[in-house]
Amino acid sequence: MTATLILWAHALIALLFGALAVSQLNRAGTGLPRLAFLVALSATALWALAIAGIGVGDLMSWIAEAARNISWLVFMAALVRRDRSARMGAEIRLIYGVVLVVVVAAGGLSALAAVVVGRADLAGIAEVAVIMRMLVAVAALVLVDHLYHAVAPAARGGIRLAALALAGMWLLDLSLYTLAFLGIGDASVLILARGIAMGAIAPLFALAVHRNGDWTLQLSRAVAYRSLSAAAIGLYILAMVLGTGALGAIPAPYGRIAQTALVLGSTTAIVTILSSPWLRAWIKVKLAKHFFSHRYDYRAEWLRFTDTLGKPGDGAATLEARIVKAVADLTDSPGGMLLVPDGSGLGQGAMWNWDPTGLPTQIGENSLARYLESSGRIIALDDGRADSADSAEMTCVPIWMLDRGDAWVLVPLVHFGKLTGAILLARPQIDRRPDWEDLDLLRIAGRQVASYLAEARAQEALSESQRFDEFNRRFAFIMHDIKNLVSQLSLVARNAERHAENPDFRADMIATLKDSAARMNDLLARLSQHHSARPEALAAVEIVPLVERVAALRRAQHPIATGGLRDALILADPVRVEQLLGHLLQNAIEASPLGDPITIMVARAGEEIAIDIVDHGSGMSPAFIRDKLFKPFVSSKPGGFGLGAFEAQQLAEAMGGRVEVFSREGEGTRFRVSLPMAGADADHVARAA
């Protein structure tokens, strides 16, 4: 019964794949992938027909299976070959060639096992043949996976179903042969199950051929290396299987000893060889030279380059050291050194894996810096050692560079025509003369890292400038306060000539002098670069005594009247409030005519206390209030610093308040300072402070 089902199942498979092959006859000439697809469909139909008509264990069945596998591998290779030039086909032929060798070897062993069936002395061939068929399935699955992931995501739709069908076909083979090798299940039932599953795979091929995809694959360099590695591993396993099988014919116990020695010795030798950095570099160079049209995978190199520069991580090296490493990694140089502008020449900068022994104090003369900046050329030092370069280039190279055998090339870092440095690279492990591709890549990388260096130095200069700016800003505020103190003392001195006999005036004058002295001492402390005054914590403060104190200190300069709410409490810092009111009051005094009093009124406005400072001076225009009043270093008064209103606004906002201004030209100005009332929304005010 099972044999009958196997026959009909595989006959159906032959019919399905044969019909699909016939449907492709009129399209076979449209391209190599289509022709290869037709051949693969036909080979699969013949394989199924051989199983249905002859049986699984027959010689022709194994030959048909090998032909099926080869045809599908050729189809996959044709997909890759479609968009590759003749030069780019070398690595593809190598990858598929290795796998085809394994397929042919597996088919040959299987056919041999079918011929010698029943002979006890050759029973091991059948077991080796099963192992080989498993290797074929594994290698094919790996190849399908690698090729599918090499396709750009936008182009995968065209080959997704075909890749899925191929993976399913070889996965069925792997499952069948693995179970057969382990002796699990009835062989006829397993063959029947594979036949039924193959019948379900046939529609996937039918759908794949009618998709709008263009059967295009884009094989990356990484996939090629991985495929070569997988093929090498497969060949190693094949050699081990054949070698241990041959040594198994030696009588015990010597045969077992020989097999163990072969496995351990070969594994040790391979691990030792592959652990050599020189060998890995040599293999990479040879593969790039003979199998690819370009030495470098520019996308991968640039991603690694930018990652080294832009993602330092915790505890990473400085930017200059990362720059040297990023450029050295491009050419597999084991080390490098950065030369930086130093006076008229070049000095020693950051190093990466570079031995500083024997370096001179002056790394490069002025002539070298001028040549690199003017020409931008990369200097290959081996040319100078061989006396093959022009004298204009080599006469400026220091002797110590030429004497140092591991110095390879000197890469200038030019940014907007200005030399920001140069990188001296060590000789790669696989010595070679830098060609045009090396020079082009290093030239572009040099321009990129030159911009990084220039930006970093600009940031350092900006940081230093900001420190000077902070000092100048602090000094400007202090000069503003000094100007106010000088004005205050000048008025006191002028009024003393007229009111020196008045006891009240003398009391105000003494209080003013004490306050001025205290303020000057505070200004000297603020001028110190080590001064880091911390504002007092906000607390409930009676505003009227502060207003009266500020007004009393300036009544010797100008008439000042106070009034309004007498028991108002604000949440503020008294020192900052006094300083704020002093700035606004001084502005009002300077803007008011002599003898025209200034009024300070305190009132409640909702949950805030409003302090109005009103004068009847010249006033301000709306445009000046909007665009200039609260801008630092902008003043309407001759010789003014333009910092009073700005600092007052900053102080008010620091305490959770604000400063508003109402003015009309020719009529006067009212500054309103609004500060939070104690107990009203205190949490919000504290956060704002």
DORO-74148 format. One line per 2 residues: number of its first residue (from 1); their letters; for each residue x, y, z of C-alpha. Coordinates in steps of 0.05 Angstrom, whole numbers, plus 5000, padded with zeros to 4 digits. Each point is the difference from the previous one (the first is absolute). Layout:
<sites>
NUM	A	X/Y/Z  ...
</sites>
This chain:
<sites>
1	MT	5000/5000/5000  5056/5049/5019
3	AT	5038/4983/4937  4939/5016/4958
5	LI	4990/5066/5035  5074/5017/4989
7	LW	4991/4985/4926  4938/5043/4992
9	AH	5027/5057/5043  5065/5006/4960
11	AL	4963/4991/4935  4957/5060/5020
13	IA	5063/5039/5017  5029/4983/4931
15	LL	4935/5023/4968  4999/5066/5038
17	FG	5072/5019/4987  4996/4975/4928
19	AL	4939/5044/4987  5035/5059/5032
21	AV	5061/4988/4956  4957/4997/4938
23	SQ	4968/5067/5019  5069/5032/5001
25	LN	5021/4977/4931  4978/5064/4966
27	RA	5036/5042/5052  5065/4962/5005
29	GT	5036/5045/4952  4987/5064/5040
31	GL	5061/4990/5044  5048/4953/5032
33	PR	4960/4993/5065  4938/4980/4960
35	LA	5038/4948/4961  5032/4972/5063
37	FL	4932/4999/5033  4972/4959/4942
39	VA	5057/4950/5005  4992/4995/5076
41	LS	4925/4987/4994  5013/4947/4948
43	AT	5054/4966/5042  4953/4999/5060
45	AL	4945/4968/4958  5049/4947/4975
47	WA	5023/4986/5071  4929/4990/5024
49	LA	4986/4956/4939  5061/4958/5015
51	IA	4976/4987/5071  4930/4984/4976
53	GI	5023/4953/4945  5065/4969/5026
55	GV	5002/5010/5076  5040/5039/5051
57	GD	5061/4955/5006  5015/4992/4926
59	LM	5062/5028/4968  4961/5045/4952
61	SW	4960/5029/5058  5063/5024/5034
63	IA	5027/5028/4936  4934/5036/4988
65	EA	5002/5030/5070  5070/5025/4989
67	AR	4979/5031/4934  4940/5033/5034
69	NI	5045/5031/5054  5050/5023/4949
71	SW	4947/5032/4956  4970/5039/5057
73	LV	5069/5025/5022  5013/5022/4929
75	FM	4934/5037/5001  5020/5036/5064
77	AA	5068/5017/4970  4965/5027/4938
79	LV	4960/5048/5044  5064/5028/5028
81	RR	5036/5000/4933  4945/5041/4968
83	DR	5024/5066/5029  5074/4986/5007
85	SA	5055/5012/4948  5049/4947/4979
87	RM	5050/5024/5053  4948/4994/5055
89	GA	4982/4929/4980  5064/4970/5028
91	EI	4979/4997/5072  4931/4974/4981
93	RL	5030/4944/4959  5046/4981/5057
95	IY	4944/4998/5052  4953/4959/4956
97	GV	5057/4958/4972  5018/4975/5070
99	VL	4928/4982/5015  4993/4966/4932
101	VV	5061/4957/5016  4966/4978/5064
103	VV	4936/4984/4962  5037/4959/4948
105	AA	5038/4963/5054  4936/4984/5037
107	GG	4966/4976/4937  5060/4957/4982
109	LS	5003/4967/5069  4925/4989/4999
111	AL	5004/4967/4931  5058/4957/5023
113	AA	4961/4979/5062  4941/4980/4955
115	VV	5047/4958/4956  5035/4962/5058
117	VG	4937/4991/5042  5002/4934/5036
119	RA	5076/4996/5007  5018/4999/5074
121	DL	5072/5023/4988  4975/5064/4967
123	AG	4941/5014/5046  5034/5064/5026
125	IA	4993/5034/4933  4924/5006/5008
127	EV	5009/5033/5068  5051/5049/4971
129	AV	4953/5014/4942  4944/5019/5048
131	IM	5047/5047/5037  5020/5032/4934
133	RM	4927/5011/4980  4989/5033/5067
135	LV	5060/5046/4986  4970/5017/4932
137	AV	4934/5020/5032  5035/5042/5055
139	AA	5046/5035/4950  4941/5016/4954
141	LV	4958/5028/5058  5058/5044/5022
143	LV	5009/5025/4929  4927/5016/4992
145	DH	4999/5038/5066  5063/5040/4983
147	LY	4975/5018/4931  4931/5021/5024
149	HA	5029/5046/5053  5046/5030/4948
151	VA	4941/5029/4963  4980/5072/5014
153	PA	4936/5000/5042  4962/5035/4945
155	AR	5018/4947/4949  4987/4937/5042
157	GG	4928/4994/4977  5022/4974/4932
159	IR	5038/4940/5027  4967/4988/5068
161	LA	4954/4943/4977  5055/4967/4959
163	AL	5048/5002/5059  4946/4973/5046
165	AL	4986/4942/4952  5074/4983/4993
167	AG	5010/5002/5075  4940/4955/5009
169	MW	5026/4950/4948  5068/4993/5033
171	LL	4971/5001/5070  4958/4940/4981
173	DL	5063/4965/4974  5037/5016/5064
175	SL	4943/4974/5044  4994/4936/4959
177	YT	5074/4983/5001  5010/5019/5073
179	LA	4944/4954/5022  5026/4945/4955
181	FL	5071/5008/5028  4973/4996/5071
183	GI	4955/4941/4983  4937/5035/5020
185	GD	4935/4983/4965  4983/4956/4940
187	AS	5039/5020/4938  4941/4992/4953
189	VL	4955/5043/5044  5054/5055/5002
191	IL	5007/4998/4924  4925/5005/4993
193	AR	4997/5060/5047  5054/5035/4960
195	GI	4962/4987/4936  4936/5030/5028
197	AM	5038/5061/5025  5034/5009/4933
199	GA	4931/5001/4968  4983/5059/5045
201	IA	5065/5036/4981  4986/4998/4925
203	PL	4946/5055/5004  5051/5045/5034
205	FA	5044/4996/4938  4939/5014/4957
207	LA	4983/5062/5040  5072/5023/5002
209	VH	5007/4999/4924  4938/5044/4992
211	RN	5022/5052/5051  5023/5068/4976
213	GD	5069/4991/5029  5059/5004/4953
215	WT	5038/4940/5030  5056/5048/5020
217	LQ	5047/4987/5057  5052/5047/5028
219	LS	5056/4960/5032  5039/5037/5053
221	RA	5073/4990/5015  4983/4974/5070
223	VA	4954/4947/4971  5054/4978/4952
225	YR	5050/4992/5057  4948/4963/5042
227	SL	4983/4954/4942  5073/4985/4988
229	SA	5008/4985/5073  4940/4953/4999
231	AA	5027/4966/4938  5069/4992/5033
233	IG	4968/4970/5061  4961/4952/4956
235	LY	5063/4979/4964  5035/4990/5067
237	IL	4944/4956/5025  5001/4962/4935
239	AM	5075/4989/5005  4993/4977/5072
241	VL	4944/4951/4982  5039/4971/4942
243	GT	5065/4999/5039  4971/4966/5062
245	GA	4962/4952/4955  5064/4979/4965
247	LG	5038/4993/5065  4944/4958/5027
249	AI	5024/4943/4956  5063/4995/5043
251	PA	4993/4944/5051  4985/5018/5072
253	PY	5026/5032/5043  5046/5036/4951
255	GR	4943/5023/4956  4966/5036/5058
257	IA	5066/5032/5020  5012/5023/4928
259	QT	4930/5030/4995  5008/5037/5066
261	AL	5068/5027/4979  4972/5023/4933
263	VL	4942/5038/5031  5040/5032/5057
265	GS	5060/5016/4956  4961/5031/4944
267	TT	4956/5040/5047  5060/5026/5038
269	AI	5035/5019/4936  4940/5037/4973
271	VT	4988/5038/5065  5073/5020/5003
273	IL	5001/5024/4928  4935/5039/5005
275	SS	5021/5034/5065  5057/5034/4963
277	PW	4983/5074/4987  5048/4999/4941
279	LR	4965/4942/4967  4931/5031/5009
281	AW	5025/5065/4971  5032/4963/4942
283	IK	4936/4962/4984  4960/5065/5002
285	VK	5048/5034/4953  5001/4943/4951
287	LA	4925/4992/4999  4991/5075/4990
289	KH	5053/5001/4945  4977/4941/4959
291	FF	4925/4994/5013  4975/5072/5005
293	SH	5007/5060/4954  5018/5045/5060
295	RY	5046/4989/5058  4952/5030/5050
297	DY	4927/4991/5018  4989/5074/5005
299	RA	4933/4997/5035  5027/4955/5055
301	EW	5064/5039/5007  4964/5066/5005
303	LR	4952/4974/5052  5058/4974/5042
305	FT	5037/5066/4990  4943/5044/5023
307	DT	4983/4953/5057  5072/5005/5027
309	LG	4997/5076/4995  4930/5013/5025
311	KP	4987/4947/5054  5057/5002/5050
313	GD	4962/4966/5057  5020/4999/5073
315	GA	5074/5006/5015  5017/5009/4927
317	AT	5063/5032/4973  5003/5074/4982
319	LE	4974/5025/4934  5070/5007/4971
321	AR	5017/4927/5018  4933/4977/4970
323	IV	5016/5039/4936  5067/4964/4993
325	KA	4967/4932/5012  4943/5013/4951
327	VA	5048/5018/4944  5047/4943/5016
329	DL	4944/4949/4999  4983/5018/4929
331	TD	5066/4971/4974  5009/4948/5055
333	SP	5059/5039/5027  5019/4975/5069
335	GG	5014/5070/5028  5008/5074/4985
337	ML	5019/5068/5027  4968/5068/4994
339	LV	5045/5059/4983  4971/5067/5021
341	PD	5020/5072/4981  5053/5024/5048
343	GS	5028/5068/4987  5026/5001/4929
345	GL	5004/4924/4994  4967/4937/5025
347	GQ	5001/4972/5070  4983/4934/5032
349	GA	4926/4987/5013  4958/4940/5020
351	MW	5024/4929/4985  4966/4934/4990
353	NW	5042/4936/5006  5062/5041/4982
355	DP	5067/4992/5034  5025/5070/5019
357	TG	5071/4977/5010  5050/5042/4961
359	LP	4951/5055/4979  5034/5068/4993
361	TQ	4976/5062/5036  4982/5034/4934
363	IG	4959/4950/4960  4997/5038/4935
365	EN	5033/5063/4972  4964/5061/4973
367	SL	5013/4976/4929  4961/4936/5012
369	AR	4940/5037/5029  5000/5050/4942
371	YL	5004/4944/4948  4944/4959/5031
373	ES	4955/5062/5006  5013/5025/4929
375	SG	4997/4933/4963  4955/4956/5044
377	RI	5038/4939/4972  5008/4936/5038
379	IA	5074/4982/5006  5019/4926/4990
381	LD	5064/4995/5040  5024/4938/4963
383	DG	5008/5045/4938  5049/5043/5039
385	RA	5039/4939/5024  5005/4975/4928
387	DS	5019/5070/4974  4943/4994/4950
389	AD	4960/5061/5020  5010/5071/4976
391	SA	5049/5041/5041  4949/5055/5015
393	EM	4958/4950/5039  5055/4961/5035
395	TC	5048/5055/5020  4950/5025/5052
397	VP	4990/4931/5033  5041/4994/5064
399	IW	5056/4949/5000  4973/4965/5062
401	ML	4936/4981/4962  5040/4968/4944
403	DR	5046/4965/5049  4940/4970/5037
405	GD	4983/4938/4960  4929/4992/5028
407	AW	4979/5070/4975  4957/4989/4938
409	VL	4962/5062/4977  4990/5071/5024
411	VP	4928/5025/4992  4989/5076/5003
413	LV	4937/5026/5035  4979/5062/4962
415	HF	4937/5039/5017  4980/5059/4956
417	GK	5072/5006/4975  5030/5001/5070
419	LT	5042/4943/5028  4969/4975/5065
421	GA	5050/4942/5007  5026/4937/4967
423	IL	4996/4926/5016  5060/4954/4993
425	LA	4976/4929/4990  5038/4937/5016
427	RP	5014/4947/4947  4943/4949/4993
429	QI	5014/4928/5019  4997/4981/4926
431	DR	5050/5048/4971  4980/5033/4935
433	RP	5010/5064/4963  4940/5047/5008
435	DW	4961/5001/4935  4950/5050/4973
437	ED	4943/4969/5040  5039/5006/5066
439	LD	5018/5072/4984  4928/5020/4981
441	LL	4971/4969/5062  5053/5031/5046
443	RI	4991/5068/4966  4925/5001/5012
445	AG	5008/4974/5072  5053/5053/5012
447	RQ	4952/5056/4980  4947/4971/5045
449	VA	5044/4995/5062  5029/5069/4985
451	SY	4930/5028/5008  4993/4963/5066
453	LA	5066/5029/5025  4982/5070/4977
455	EA	4932/4996/5033  5030/4974/5065
457	RA	5051/5056/5001  4946/5051/4984
459	QE	4960/4973/5059  5060/5008/5045
461	AL	5009/5071/4976  4926/5014/5010
463	SE	5002/4972/5070  5059/5044/5017
465	SQ	4965/5059/4969  4938/4985/5042
467	RF	5042/5001/5063  5027/5068/4981
469	DE	4929/5022/4982  4975/4978/5068
471	FN	5055/5042/5033  4985/5059/4955
473	RR	4926/4993/5015  5013/4998/5075
475	FA	5046/5061/4993  4948/5038/4959
477	FI	4947/4991/5055  5050/5022/5052
479	MH	5018/5062/4959  4927/5015/4995
481	DI	4994/4997/5076  5063/5041/5008
483	KN	4971/5053/4954  4937/5002/5043
485	LV	5042/5007/5064  5042/5055/4969
487	SQ	4937/5038/4979  4972/4991/5070
489	LS	5064/5025/5034  5007/5058/4951
491	LV	4930/5025/5017  5015/4993/5074
493	AR	5063/5040/4991  4964/5056/4962
495	NA	4943/5003/5051  5049/5001/5058
497	ER	5023/5070/4979  4930/5026/5010
499	HA	4972/4956/5056  5061/4983/5041
501	EN	4971/5036/5062  4935/4959/4997
503	PD	5002/4943/5052  4951/4958/4960
505	FR	5042/5007/4938  5063/4981/5037
507	AD	4965/4937/5026  4978/4981/4930
509	MI	5069/5015/4973  5034/4955/5051
511	AT	4951/4944/4986  5012/5009/4925
513	LK	5075/4998/5009  4997/4936/5042
515	DS	4954/4967/4950  5045/5020/4942
517	AA	5061/4972/5035  4964/4934/5014
519	RM	4978/4996/4928  5071/5013/4974
521	ND	5027/4944/5044  4946/4954/4972
523	LL	5018/5020/4929  5073/4983/5013
525	AR	4980/4931/5024  4956/4990/4940
527	LS	5056/5020/4953  5043/4942/5026
529	QH	5001/4940/4952  4993/4954/5061
531	HS	4936/5035/5022  4940/4954/4995
533	AR	4947/5035/5040  4938/4959/5014
535	PE	4934/5038/5008  4964/4995/5065
537	AL	4940/4954/5005  4933/5033/4988
539	AA	4963/5019/5063  4943/5045/5024
541	VE	5025/5072/4999  4964/5065/5017
543	IV	5005/5042/4937  4987/5069/5029
545	PL	5063/5003/5044  5042/4980/4939
547	VE	4967/5054/4958  5012/5052/5055
549	RV	5073/4979/5005  5012/5006/4925
551	AA	4964/5067/4998  5038/5028/5061
553	LR	5067/4984/4969  4983/5040/4938
555	RA	4961/5059/5029  5065/5038/5003
557	QH	5001/4995/4924  4927/5013/4984
559	PI	4932/5009/5033  4966/4933/5010
561	AT	4930/4987/5028  4975/4932/5024
563	GG	4930/4974/5016  4949/4945/4992
565	LR	4988/4935/5037  5038/4999/5066
567	DA	4998/4927/5022  5016/4964/4935
569	LI	5042/4936/5003  5036/4972/4940
571	LA	5036/4934/4988  5069/5024/4977
573	DP	5074/5011/5016  5007/5068/5033
575	VR	5070/5013/4971  4976/4987/4929
577	VE	4937/5041/5011  5041/5059/5024
579	QL	5047/4995/4942  4941/4995/4951
581	LG	4965/5062/5028  5066/5037/5002
583	HL	5011/4990/4925  4930/5023/4981
585	LQ	5002/5059/5048  5067/5023/4974
587	NA	4973/4998/4929  4940/5041/5022
589	IE	5045/5052/5034  5043/5007/4938
591	AS	4939/5008/4955  4963/5051/5045
593	PL	5009/5076/5002  5033/5028/5063
595	GD	4949/5012/5055  4946/4958/4968
597	PI	4985/4946/5052  4999/4925/4985
599	TI	4945/4958/5031  5005/4928/5025
601	MV	4933/4967/5014  4986/4930/5029
603	AR	4934/4966/4985  4969/4931/4996
605	AG	4984/4971/4931  4965/4932/5009
607	EE	5050/4951/5031  5058/5048/4987
609	IA	5028/5063/5029  5011/5056/4949
611	ID	5053/5053/5011  4993/5060/4953
613	IV	5057/5048/4988  4971/5062/4964
615	DH	5038/5059/4971  4980/5058/4956
617	GS	5061/5001/4957  5011/4996/4925
619	GM	4967/4931/4992  5014/4947/4948
621	SP	4970/4981/4933  4964/4932/4990
623	AF	5053/4978/4951  5056/5014/5050
625	IR	4963/4962/5055  4987/4941/4954
627	DK	5068/4994/4966  5052/5031/5045
629	LF	4979/5014/5072  5015/4931/5028
631	KP	5059/4986/4954  5069/5005/5032
633	FV	5048/5055/4978  4944/5041/4968
635	SS	4986/5067/5032  4964/5065/4982
637	KP	5044/5040/5047  5068/5027/4978
639	GG	5054/4958/5032  4950/4950/5027
641	FG	5015/4926/5004  4930/4975/4986
643	LG	5002/4949/5056  4953/5027/5053
645	AF	4933/4978/4971  5031/4935/4974
647	EA	5029/4980/5068  4935/5021/5035
649	QQ	4961/4954/4955  5049/4943/5013
651	LA	4995/5010/5075  4924/5002/4999
653	EA	4994/4937/4958  5049/4964/5046
655	MG	4950/5011/5057  4939/4979/4960
657	GR	4979/5071/4983  5002/5046/4941
659	VE	5012/5072/4979  4950/5039/4958
661	VF	5007/5070/4972  4949/5051/4979
663	SR	5028/5063/4968  4981/5058/4954
665	EG	5049/5047/4969  5001/5068/5032
667	EG	4955/4978/5058  5040/4950/5041
669	TR	5008/4927/5017  4973/4950/5050
671	FR	5038/4937/5015  4959/4946/5035
673	VS	5035/4945/5038  4953/4942/5016
675	LP	5024/4950/5052  4963/4941/5031
677	MA	4965/5014/5065  5023/4957/5058
679	GA	4956/4938/5009  4970/5004/4930
681	DA	5022/4944/4953  5066/4996/5037
683	DH	5020/4933/4970  4994/5027/4929
685	VA	5040/5062/5018  5055/4959/5033
687	RA	5006/4956/4938  5005/5062/4956
689	A	5056/5027/5044
</sites>
